[in-house]
Amino acid sequence: MNTLKGNPKTDILTQELWARLFRAESLDGFLAENGDACELPAFSDYITELCRVKGEKPERILKRGNIESSFGHRLFSGIRRPSRDTVLQLAFGFELNMEGTQQLLKVAHATALHPKVRRDAVIAYYLYHQGTLTDVQQALYENDLPLIGGARDGN
């Protein structure tokens, strides 16, 4: 894989894909011409390529994301699928911005962050302002919201 499939800078823009879909004379024709653009990469391939593009080692990403090493390596190998919170931990581990985090959530088939969800708004704020996982966890705790990857009281 040479580029990050699903990266808005390298792939067909979503708006263009919608336009193509709605202009198509048939669904079969659209899928025949655009099928590759409608496929998301495997999550493990995506995060492995993201490491390569960023010049990072998985161990550093896992440490910054506070993800246990053996579990993290199972994510990178494709043996395990991540929960939404684990994807968010990886986003902080990769030091992604909002756009990158939303893409990572999409590739993981997880729900995107939404500003009308209080917990998501706190997380998004720290992504936008390039905060760390520690920063967001503190803000979640202070706002009596579930921590990323665990319960508020640590149980």
C-alpha positions as semicolon CSV with decimal commas, in nm:
position;residue;x (nm);y (nm);z (nm)
1;M;0,000;0,000;0,000
2;N;0,162;0,326;-0,109
3;T;-0,091;0,577;0,015
4;L;-0,347;0,592;0,288
5;K;-0,665;0,477;0,125
6;G;-0,941;0,691;0,264
7;N;-0,712;0,991;0,300
8;P;-0,904;1,293;0,173
9;K;-0,590;1,429;0,008
10;T;-0,531;1,117;-0,203
11;D;-0,876;0,974;-0,267
12;I;-1,182;1,092;-0,450
13;L;-1,359;1,347;-0,234
14;T;-1,672;1,215;-0,072
15;Q;-1,881;1,490;-0,230
16;E;-1,758;1,388;-0,574
17;L;-1,838;1,025;-0,504
18;W;-2,193;1,120;-0,398
19;A;-2,231;1,321;-0,719
20;R;-2,112;1,027;-0,928
21;L;-2,352;0,792;-0,749
22;F;-2,654;1,013;-0,804
23;R;-2,562;1,087;-1,167
24;A;-2,509;0,719;-1,250
25;E;-2,759;0,560;-1,485
26;S;-2,744;0,239;-1,283
27;L;-2,607;0,120;-0,951
28;D;-2,418;-0,160;-1,127
29;G;-2,252;0,094;-1,356
30;F;-2,151;0,312;-1,063
31;L;-2,007;0,019;-0,870
32;A;-1,820;-0,108;-1,175
33;E;-1,657;0,231;-1,232
34;N;-1,606;0,336;-0,869
35;G;-1,597;0,016;-0,667
36;D;-1,244;0,068;-0,537
37;A;-1,334;0,416;-0,412
38;C;-1,618;0,262;-0,210
39;E;-1,391;0,025;-0,018
40;L;-1,223;0,105;0,311
41;P;-0,888;-0,059;0,386
42;A;-0,848;-0,315;0,661
43;F;-0,794;-0,133;0,989
44;S;-0,463;-0,310;1,055
45;D;-0,334;-0,213;0,709
46;Y;-0,444;0,146;0,762
47;I;-0,270;0,192;1,097
48;T;0,042;0,015;0,973
49;E;0,058;0,248;0,674
50;L;-0,013;0,546;0,899
51;C;0,293;0,449;1,105
52;R;0,501;0,431;0,790
53;V;0,378;0,767;0,659
54;K;0,440;0,935;0,996
55;G;0,777;0,765;1,043
56;E;0,661;0,614;1,372
57;K;0,698;0,274;1,533
58;P;0,383;0,103;1,665
59;E;0,536;0,088;2,015
60;R;0,548;0,470;2,036
61;I;0,189;0,502;1,914
62;L;0,070;0,245;2,168
63;K;0,259;0,414;2,451
64;R;0,120;0,761;2,370
65;G;-0,228;0,608;2,336
66;N;-0,193;0,419;2,665
67;I;-0,268;0,087;2,495
68;E;-0,122;-0,233;2,639
69;S;0,155;-0,356;2,407
70;S;0,043;-0,713;2,335
71;F;-0,314;-0,600;2,268
72;G;-0,187;-0,318;2,047
73;H;0,026;-0,551;1,841
74;R;-0,279;-0,772;1,785
75;L;-0,454;-0,461;1,647
76;F;-0,163;-0,393;1,411
77;S;-0,156;-0,756;1,297
78;G;-0,533;-0,766;1,240
79;I;-0,598;-1,034;1,499
80;R;-0,810;-0,798;1,710
81;R;-1,061;-0,532;1,613
82;P;-1,065;-0,211;1,811
83;S;-1,348;-0,066;2,014
84;R;-1,438;0,297;1,948
85;D;-1,243;0,402;2,257
86;T;-0,937;0,210;2,141
87;V;-0,959;0,392;1,806
88;L;-0,967;0,720;1,999
89;Q;-0,666;0,613;2,203
90;L;-0,484;0,537;1,878
91;A;-0,583;0,877;1,741
92;F;-0,412;1,042;2,039
93;G;-0,120;0,801;2,001
94;F;-0,081;0,905;1,637
95;E;-0,134;1,270;1,738
96;L;-0,406;1,300;1,476
97;N;-0,616;1,609;1,419
98;M;-0,996;1,601;1,399
99;E;-1,003;1,509;1,030
100;G;-0,754;1,227;1,079
101;T;-0,945;1,097;1,381
102;Q;-1,277;1,097;1,197
103;Q;-1,110;0,903;0,912
104;L;-0,959;0,654;1,159
105;L;-1,303;0,603;1,314
106;K;-1,453;0,551;0,967
107;V;-1,192;0,290;0,871
108;A;-1,262;0,111;1,200
109;H;-1,638;0,116;1,123
110;A;-1,692;0,315;1,444
111;T;-1,925;0,607;1,504
112;A;-1,778;0,946;1,418
113;L;-1,735;1,210;1,686
114;H;-2,035;1,442;1,709
115;P;-2,044;1,785;1,876
116;K;-2,393;1,727;2,019
117;V;-2,260;1,440;2,230
118;R;-2,099;1,597;2,537
119;R;-1,820;1,338;2,572
120;D;-1,743;1,360;2,199
121;A;-1,731;1,740;2,221
122;V;-1,468;1,722;2,497
123;I;-1,260;1,473;2,297
124;A;-1,293;1,676;1,976
125;Y;-1,188;1,995;2,156
126;Y;-0,860;1,835;2,263
127;L;-0,801;1,681;1,921
128;Y;-0,851;2,019;1,756
129;H;-0,622;2,192;2,007
130;Q;-0,359;1,916;1,983
131;G;-0,399;1,804;2,342
132;T;-0,267;1,478;2,477
133;L;-0,461;1,177;2,597
134;T;-0,380;1,288;2,952
135;D;-0,533;1,630;2,882
136;V;-0,858;1,484;2,751
137;Q;-0,882;1,227;3,029
138;Q;-0,850;1,505;3,288
139;A;-1,123;1,709;3,115
140;L;-1,351;1,405;3,091
141;Y;-1,298;1,335;3,461
142;E;-1,365;1,698;3,556
143;N;-1,688;1,691;3,355
144;D;-1,803;1,364;3,513
145;L;-1,785;1,180;3,179
146;P;-1,653;0,830;3,107
147;L;-1,279;0,820;3,047
148;I;-1,147;0,690;2,717
149;G;-1,081;0,321;2,763
150;G;-1,226;0,294;3,111
151;A;-1,487;0,389;3,363
152;R;-1,480;0,724;3,539
153;D;-1,392;0,571;3,876
154;G;-1,121;0,347;3,729
155;N;-1,317;0,025;3,782
